[in-house]
Amino acid sequence: MAKSMGTSAGKIALVTGASSGIGLLSAVELARRGMTVVATMRNPERRGRLEDAARAAGVLERMDVRQLDVTDFDAIPGVFEKVAADHKRIDVLLNNAGFAVGGFAEDIQMSELRHQFETNFFGNVATTKAALPIMRRQRAGHILTVTSIGGRIGQPVVSSYTASKFALEGWTESLRLECAPLGIKVVLIEPGAFATDIWERNSELGANVTQADSPNYARAQRFQKEVIKQIPQADATEVATLIADAAEDPNPRLRYMIGKDAKIQWAMRTILPWKWYERILVNYLKLRD
Ligand SMILES: NC(=O)c1ccc[n+]([C@@H]2O[C@H](COP(=O)([O-])OP(=O)(O)OC[C@H]3O[C@@H](n4cnc5c(N)ncnc54)[C@H](OP(=O)(O)O)[C@@H]3O)[C@@H](O)[C@H]2O)c1
């Protein structure tokens, strides 16, 4: 249940990837809680959906839309310092920007794997590093990073995505310990599958994946058909509510897993012997060669 404006009034939140999906919904929810939201996006021409949602929620005046591509590493520190100068502080950073490269690991080129890491890992590291000096000065702040159930459990056919999210989980867990004495709260959000643009507009396939001479061509086609059948319907508003709750919590946990599918998968992975788990997954996802 969404909360109304409370102790968050006057706080400043910066969200990456606010043009769609979880980033957009979280930006609106944080504004509904009373925060001023610096809603960043790589292409501000795509601000329309966010502004419509913010207007409908009556919080458009608390939205400050700015351009930020999380892979523009040289520009990121300047953007954060300008936000801190204009708004006097940054209380919450929501590292949300991300996308998924699909394809069997054998077919993924090194450049494609690197591209995945540039956004999902190095991009989120760069924004966090830009926020840290500001939050250190304040001796306060919340850094929330959206990983995935794929950051806890290996997922077939998205090994690049899974690897980038595992890396982010490890880096963030270490950071949590370093930041605890500084008053900076570091949090991981681990969603299962929710209906957003990541499944279609923002999904990318490795260049070799669709080539008929790929050794994985037949099973890639089969897998893709399965994925299309299972494009998630779950409403990502649930994730946005959890994010806003964690951003308002003075003592948040390190990890928040969300989504029935994620919780079932986590239970299967941790309770079943690996051999059984593997057999179930391979059959269920039609991975046989
Ligand atoms: N939906 C799910 O099922 C799910 C599950 C687990 C984790 N997640 C994670 O949730 C986060 C948000 O994804 P979503 O599901 O909301 O998907 P989405 O609707 O596709 O949103 C992704 C956002 O990231 C932005 N983005 C991509 N590359 C960027 C870059 N280089 N710089 C700045 N922004 C960039 C996109 O901008 P454009 O509009 O310009 O493309 C978009 O705003 C991601 O980290 C994703 O891995 C999603």
The ligand as an SDF file (V2000), in Angstrom:
LIG
                    3D

 48 52  0  0  0  0  0  0  0  0999 V2000
   11.6580   -6.0270  -14.9990 N   0  0  0  0  0  0  0  0  0  0  0  0
   12.2280   -7.1070  -14.5070 C   0  0  0  0  0  0  0  0  0  0  0  0
   11.7040   -8.2230  -14.6520 O   0  0  0  0  0  0  0  0  0  0  0  0
   13.5170   -6.9760  -13.7230 C   0  0  0  0  0  0  0  0  0  0  0  0
   13.8930   -8.0640  -12.9270 C   0  0  0  0  0  0  0  0  0  0  0  0
   15.0730   -7.9790  -12.1940 C   0  0  0  0  0  0  0  0  0  0  0  0
   15.8380   -6.8260  -12.2530 C   0  0  0  0  0  0  0  0  0  0  0  0
   15.4580   -5.7800  -13.0500 N   0  0  0  0  0  0  0  0  0  0  0  0
   16.3220   -4.5990  -13.0880 C   0  0  0  0  0  0  0  0  0  0  0  0
   15.5540   -3.4470  -12.8930 O   0  0  0  0  0  0  0  0  0  0  0  0
   16.2310   -2.3230  -13.4650 C   0  0  0  0  0  0  0  0  0  0  0  0
   15.2480   -1.5070  -14.2700 C   0  0  0  0  0  0  0  0  0  0  0  0
   14.8070   -2.2730  -15.3800 O   0  0  0  0  0  0  0  0  0  0  0  0
   13.2890   -2.3020  -15.8480 P   0  0  0  0  0  0  0  0  0  0  0  0
   12.7930   -3.6620  -15.6740 O   0  0  0  0  0  0  0  0  0  0  0  0
   12.5350   -1.1690  -15.2660 O   0  0  0  0  0  0  0  0  0  0  0  0
   13.4860   -2.1230  -17.4280 O   0  0  0  0  0  0  0  0  0  0  0  0
   13.2400   -0.8990  -18.4270 P   0  0  0  0  0  0  0  0  0  0  0  0
   11.8170   -0.5040  -18.4070 O   0  0  0  0  0  0  0  0  0  0  0  0
   13.8360   -1.3440  -19.7150 O   0  0  0  0  0  0  0  0  0  0  0  0
   14.0790    0.2910  -17.7960 O   0  0  0  0  0  0  0  0  0  0  0  0
   15.4790    0.3410  -17.9020 C   0  0  0  0  0  0  0  0  0  0  0  0
   15.9050    1.7690  -17.7490 C   0  0  0  0  0  0  0  0  0  0  0  0
   17.3460    1.8290  -17.8030 O   0  0  0  0  0  0  0  0  0  0  0  0
   17.6830    2.8450  -18.7080 C   0  0  0  0  0  0  0  0  0  0  0  0
   19.0250    2.6750  -19.2310 N   0  0  0  0  0  0  0  0  0  0  0  0
   19.5510    1.6530  -19.9450 C   0  0  0  0  0  0  0  0  0  0  0  0
   20.8420    1.9070  -20.2280 N   0  0  0  0  0  0  0  0  0  0  0  0
   21.1340    3.1050  -19.6880 C   0  0  0  0  0  0  0  0  0  0  0  0
   22.2850    3.9160  -19.6380 C   0  0  0  0  0  0  0  0  0  0  0  0
   23.4300    3.5560  -20.2470 N   0  0  0  0  0  0  0  0  0  0  0  0
   22.2360    5.0960  -18.9680 N   0  0  0  0  0  0  0  0  0  0  0  0
   21.0910    5.4930  -18.3630 C   0  0  0  0  0  0  0  0  0  0  0  0
   19.9510    4.7890  -18.4080 N   0  0  0  0  0  0  0  0  0  0  0  0
   19.9840    3.6030  -19.0470 C   0  0  0  0  0  0  0  0  0  0  0  0
   16.6090    2.7920  -19.7810 C   0  0  0  0  0  0  0  0  0  0  0  0
   16.6280    3.9820  -20.5400 O   0  0  0  0  0  0  0  0  0  0  0  0
   15.9150    4.1290  -21.9890 P   0  0  0  0  0  0  0  0  0  0  0  0
   14.4730    4.4430  -21.7400 O   0  0  0  0  0  0  0  0  0  0  0  0
   16.6550    5.2490  -22.6300 O   0  0  0  0  0  0  0  0  0  0  0  0
   16.0990    2.8290  -22.7110 O   0  0  0  0  0  0  0  0  0  0  0  0
   15.3910    2.6480  -18.8930 C   0  0  0  0  0  0  0  0  0  0  0  0
   15.0320    3.8860  -18.3450 O   0  0  0  0  0  0  0  0  0  0  0  0
   17.3930   -2.9080  -14.2810 C   0  0  0  0  0  0  0  0  0  0  0  0
   18.5990   -2.7690  -13.5630 O   0  0  0  0  0  0  0  0  0  0  0  0
   17.0200   -4.3780  -14.4090 C   0  0  0  0  0  0  0  0  0  0  0  0
   18.1450   -5.2050  -14.5830 O   0  0  0  0  0  0  0  0  0  0  0  0
   14.3140   -5.8420  -13.7880 C   0  0  0  0  0  0  0  0  0  0  0  0
  1  2  1  0
  2  3  2  0
  2  4  1  0
  4  5  1  0
  4 48  2  0
  5  6  2  0
  6  7  1  0
  7  8  2  0
  8  9  1  0
  8 48  1  0
  9 10  1  0
  9 46  1  0
 10 11  1  0
 11 12  1  0
 11 44  1  0
 12 13  1  0
 13 14  1  0
 14 15  2  0
 14 16  1  0
 14 17  1  0
 17 18  1  0
 18 19  2  0
 18 20  1  0
 18 21  1  0
 21 22  1  0
 22 23  1  0
 23 24  1  0
 23 42  1  0
 24 25  1  0
 25 26  1  0
 25 36  1  0
 26 27  1  0
 26 35  1  0
 27 28  2  0
 28 29  1  0
 29 30  1  0
 29 35  2  0
 30 31  1  0
 30 32  2  0
 32 33  1  0
 33 34  2  0
 34 35  1  0
 36 37  1  0
 36 42  1  0
 37 38  1  0
 38 39  2  0
 38 40  1  0
 38 41  1  0
 42 43  1  0
 44 45  1  0
 44 46  1  0
 46 47  1  0
M  CHG  2   8   1  16  -1
M  END
$$$$
